[in-house]
Amino acid sequence: MSQKARTPRDLWGGAIQATAPVDLIDASDLRQVPDNQEVFLYPDSSISIVAEILQSVEPTDLSEAIKFHFDSLAHDNDAKSSTVLAIEKIADLDITILKGEQVVPKFNKVEPDLVHILMALRRVEVKNIDIVVTFNVPVKSADGGAVGDEGLRLAEEDFNIFIRSLQIIDFGLFS
């Protein structure tokens, strides 16, 4: 995995924009993606990016809210285990990030994948919306799509650029 060129990418028809690697594959070109999601795939690994617009969850404390979203992801993934490694609030951007790991069984494989999760939460209180961005970075995978230390570092760099550049262009999206 080498250094990637990045460009602003329109999400939800341009209502939201974020900077991402230029060579990402839009999963909606390959399969059905729910209207509340934007899903992108890296062409050279099994890394995926999922951006979701969700109704705000109950916890008002954003650290608890992002843990709720992380636990929901673990449930949806049928994770054998999940661990929160760190939670950080980026006050100047009003974003909370979580770094964690999940052990996820894949496609009837005997050995589960170890997936590093990079998750960001931006709460839009006036619209009662949570924007959740998740980078799923397999660091151990039975299908060969895992990345090594350098791949994880580059994914973390892409994640940081993506969430720091995330802009809501049209709040009408949340009507």
N, C-alpha and C positions, 0 to 999 in steps of 0.2 A: 504494500500500500504506500503510495508516494504522495508527496504534497499535491493538493488539489487546487485548481483554480476555482474561485467562488464567484457567485453572482446573486443579485437580489432575485428572489423567486416569489411569484404571486401565489398566495394560498386563498382558497375559497373565492376564486374569480377576481383576485386582487383586493379583496376587503382587508386582508392581512398580508404583510410582506415580511420575509426574512431572508438573510443571506445564507446560501448553502452551496455545496460543491456543484459545479456545472454539469457533471456527468451522472447525477442521480437519476434513477429510473422512477417515473411516476407509476406507482402500483396500480392506479386506476386504468392504465393502458393495458394491464395484464389480467386484472380481475375486478370484481365488484368491490367497491370501498364505500362504507356508510357515508351519508351526506355530512355528518358531523366530524369526519376525519379527513386528513390528508396523509397519505402514506408514501414514503420514498424508500428505495432500495439502493444500496451501494452496488455497483456493477462488478466489483472485484472481491466481494466478501459477503457474509450473511448479515451485515449490519443493516438495520432498518431504522427509519425515523417515522414516528407516528405523532402527528399533531391533532389534538382533539378539542372540540368545543363541548363542554359538559355543563350541566346545571351545577351551581356551587354546592359542595358537600357541606354537611352539618358543622364540622369544626370551624370556628371562626379564627382560631390560631392557625396561621398558615403552615407552621411546622407540623401540626397535627393533621391538617388538611392534606398536605403532600404525602404524609405517611398513609393516610386513608387511600389515596390514589395508587400508591405503591402496593399496598396490600390488595387492592382490587385487581391490579395487574397480575400479581402473584396468583390470585384465585383464578382469573381468566386463563392464565398460562398453565394451570394445574401444577404449579411449582412444588417440588418436593421440599424445598426450603427457600427462605428469603431473608436477607440480612440488610439492614440499613447501615451503611458505612459512615455517612456524613450528611448533615443538613446545614445549609447556609442560606442566609437571607442577603440578597443584593438590594440594599435599601434604595440606592439611587435609581434602580430600574423597577422597583416594586415587584421583584421576582424572588421566589424561593426555589432553591435547587436541592435535589437529593441525589446522592450517589449510593448505589446498593448493588447487591448481587442476588441472582435467583438461579436455582438449580432446576432446570426445565426439561422434562422428558419430551423428545421430539420424534414424531412419525414412527412409533413402535421400535425405536432404537433401544438397545439394552442399556447403553451408557447415556445418562442425561447430559444436556449441554450446561455449561456454566456461562451465564449471561451477565455481563456488567450492565447495569441500568443507570443511565443518566437522565434524570427527570427534572423538568422545570414547571413551576406553577405560577401563572399570572392570573390573579383574581380581578374580575371586572365587576366590582361591587354594585355599581349602578344598574347593571343588567343581570345580576345574580348568576354570573357565568364564571367558570373556571376554564382557562386555556391551559391545557396540559401538553407539554412536548416531551416525548420519550425517545431517547436513542437506545436501542437494544444492541449491545455489542458483545457477540459471543467470543469468549476468550478460550473456551474449550468446547469443541464440537465434533460429533461423530461424522458429520458429512463434509468436513474439510473447509467449512466456511468461517472458521475461527480466525481471529487476528492475534498477533503477538503483542509484545509490549509497545512496539512502535506504532502498530495499528490502533491500539487503545489510546495512545497519546494523541494521534492524529484525530481520532473520533472525538476525544475530549476537546480538542482545539476547535473542530467543526461545531460541536455542541455549544461551546462558549460563544462563538461568533454568531451562531443561529439565534440563541436566546437573547443575546445583547442587541441584535439587530431587529428583533421581532417588533413590528409596528402595526397597530390597528389603524387602518386607513379609513374604513367605513364602519362606524358603529351600527349602522342599519342592518348589518349582518345578524345582530343579536335580537332583532325585533320579533 
